[in-house]
Amino acid sequence: MLVLIGSVAFSYKYIFEDRYVQVNSTTKIWNTPSDKEKSSSPPQQQPNTTKNQEENNFKQTSLNQNLLDPNTTKDTKVSDTTNGSHEENISPQIDNLDKDYGISTFIFKLLNKSEIEKLFGPPIPFNKRVFGYNKSAGKVVALTFDDGPIPEYTEKYVDILKSMEVKATFFVIGKNAQKHPDLLKYIFENGNEIGLHSYSHFNMSKMKPEQMVEELYKTQKIVVESTGIKPTLFRPPYGAFNKTLLEISDALGLHVVLWNVDPDDWRNPAVESVVNRVISHTKNGSVILMHEGKINTLAALPLIIEKLKSEGYSFVTVSELLNYEKNNNIANNNQ
């Protein structure tokens, strides 16, 4: 996928630093597929017309639909020379709240505070950053898998990782996890990490704030009730995010995680292509994006692990990579 750059009304910029994508002056949409890609991509990876209609009609089921007056939500256009324009909904109510946890007051109106504390970790002070990779981590990398759990695939991915003494991070979709809690347990019980990838896999940067909260809340609740763990990582579908989504994620104690290695395996290219793209783009501290449900990715996985090990890389979870300075001994893990 291409990294697409555009500008918006609010002044932020997402650029790579050693560990993060930093928000400064203008913004961009992360790896949003082009129109050509949209027409050729599978339904799970890029919403089709029906899914776009569903997204526009997305309704609250467990939260208060009327908390925000739709008339007070302004649309901010993100112009992009490659992919046309992209709309982001920024609520004035959100921008006017306190600086550190500006969204918390809003969230407490939607969810019971004790429920939040039971399901989520402590809030993260809003720092306008998302995690992309950690160059200072040395020869360690984090394998990540999106869109699961998926029957007939998840266990095979996990079994390969276990047999090769490697751990990874799985970003799960809530509606899939709800159907297959046993697979969530299988991921976690075999030494891997679980992060959130939304409940519905719609583009969350187009949602209203209360819908963003529901997507995260529902998925977190499913994972906690199935495994007993509280995920602290969130990867937005399509890598699309805006300021409001970052604020909500931080307030719920969720680090927003992107990637810096993308083999485009969602297109299901040849096994050799997946392997070569990963190997050629991997560097110290890389976060490697791959997907469940792809037969060629499954076949490529042991080859990728074997090759990266031969080049001296070790494998860690995203949380370990993010906190590498605090865990400087993890470079010796999984060798």
Secondary structure, 3 states (H helix, E strand, C coil): CCCEEEECCCCCCEEECCCEEEECCCCEECCCCCHHHHHHCCCCCCCCHHHHHHHHCCCCCCCCCCCCCHHHCEEEEEEECCCEEEEEEECHHHHCCCCCCCCHHHHHHHCCHHHHHHHCCCCCCCCCEEECCCHHHCCEEEEEEEEECCCCCHHHHHHHHHHCCCCCEEEECHHHHHHCHHHHHHHHHCCCEEEECCCCCCCHHHCCHHHHHHHHHHHHHHHHHHHCCCCCEECCHHHCCCHHHHHHHHHCCCEEECCCECCCHHHCCCHHHHHHHHHHHCCCCCEEEEECCCHHHHHHHHHHHHHHHHCCCEECCHHHHHCHHHCCCHHHCCC
